[in-house]
Amino acid sequence: MDILELSRLSLAELQGGYSELRIDPVEVMEITFDQIERVNEELTALYDLRRDASFAAAKEASRRFRDGIPAGPLEGVPVSIKDSVNASGMVWRHGSKIHGDGIFATVDSPPVAKLKAAGAIIFGKGTMPDFGLSGSGVSSCYGVVRNPWGKSWNPGGSSAGAGASLAAGIGMMSVGTDIAGSVRLPSSHCGLATIKPTQGMIAHTPASDVRSPGPMVRHAADLEAYLRILGGVHAADRFSVPVTEPERDFWEATVAVYGEFGFGPSVEPAVQQALETAETAMGRVVRRVVKGSKRFDFDAMLPMEESFKLRGWREYASVPQPMRANMPLEIFAWFAVAERWGGDRIAGFEAGIAKGVARANALFDDADFLLTPVMPVVNFPATERGPDPLNPIRHCTFTAPFNQSGHPAAAICAGFDARGLPIGVQIVGKRFDDIRLCRLAAALETEIRGGGRQIRDWPLVPRD
């Protein structure tokens, strides 16, 4: 087997190969690290690589498969985790030089504990932008993360390294985190599939009512398995909830298509075309597809942007004064205004967020699922923090509302533009309908790919 063959495998296919002793975990780890050595320097996607520990774990996995006693459902499966996801003994930097050499975690976060219990091999960490406050791969700590579909283009963020490494064939899954679109945006930029689950369905620490971990994969058919392994109640996350079983099949659903929500940047023609492709394919997957008729009656991004500015200011202010000079001026200028905000200003944007949640809930009054773009643009230069240089999250208008409302949202690739850059679409479900959402995302991806007849070749040699 080589990297091309490995990149095409679904999780089930890899697991089957392991169980039947046709594929060896040590061979998979060799292929994985060979690809890391070939491409990581030019992509800047991964750090804190654990070569020796990964090979030792792969040898143990190989032995257990030969003995017929695999440790868990992800035995020998190579995965990565985002910078911001703590794993004991690994370094957390939150993408920023402001945190110096970073912090060595002493406790596994809930997703990492679940991965280890399932037998997965965590071989490294994915890079991210400063504080996760831009939908890009630009970091004062790591430099510029580049997209293997075109190295001059952005991989998206903030789970930037995860997107770039997976598109280049490295690993089977990466755990990202999403607070305004941070697993969905890089999945769109990099041609991947992902799910931001119902808030709390994948537990995380510190507990949050808007930030959620999510598995990022090359094949949407893998999403359900990873959600089941990573999901469930965890004592360390007071917002955590169980994975729930669907009451109906997804084909019975009504899907409402939204090309815009009544606010935000205009949608580029190539994105609109990809949405139309997905809409046509969706009509062959579910019982009913309709044009969404409801809209937000205000710019719902504005109060969310203010909440992110306050989040940025608080992290910045928590760092010792001598280290603050390492903060990139562009990001600092964006959130520094929050230093002056009092209780009235904060209460004002919190009320705006609550209003936005009510509008997001109303979108489901006559639909089971929504189909939307992931973002209004296809891509932007790798060296930029966003399409709007003055606002690094302005292009999150389709994704961010569902972090605040807690709805699960998946992203899949619906096509490519004239430059060969991927374009994603988003499918949003009702809260706790995550399993059905995963199945719908997988069915739609298969339909878009010609019923599975089209083989996706990943940019295993990053393109200029």
Buried (B, 14 or more C-beta within 10 A) or exposed (E): BEBEEBBBBBBEBBBEBBEEEEBBBBBBBBBBBEBBEBBBEBBBBBBBBBBEEBBEBBBBBBEBBEEEEBBBBBBBBBBBBBBBBBBEEBBBBBBBBBBBEBEEBEEBBBBBBBBBBBBBBBBBBBBBBBBBBBBBBBBBBBEBBBBBBBBEBBBBBBBBBBBBBBBBBBBBBBBBBBBBBBBBBBBBBBBBBBBBBBBBBBBBBEBBEBBBBBBBBBBBBBBBBBBBBBBBBBEBBEBBBEBBEBEEEBEEBBBBBBBBBBBBBEBBEBBBBBBBBBBEBBBEBBEEBEEBEBEBEEBBBEBBBBBBBBBBBEBBEEBEEEBEEBBBEBBBEBBBEBEEBEEEBBEEBEEBBEBBBEBBBEBBEEBBBBBBBBBBBBBBEBEBBBBBEEBBBBBBBBBBBBBBBBBBBBBBBBBBBEEEBBBBBBBBBBBBBBBBBBBBBBBBBBBBBEEEEEEEEBBBEBBE
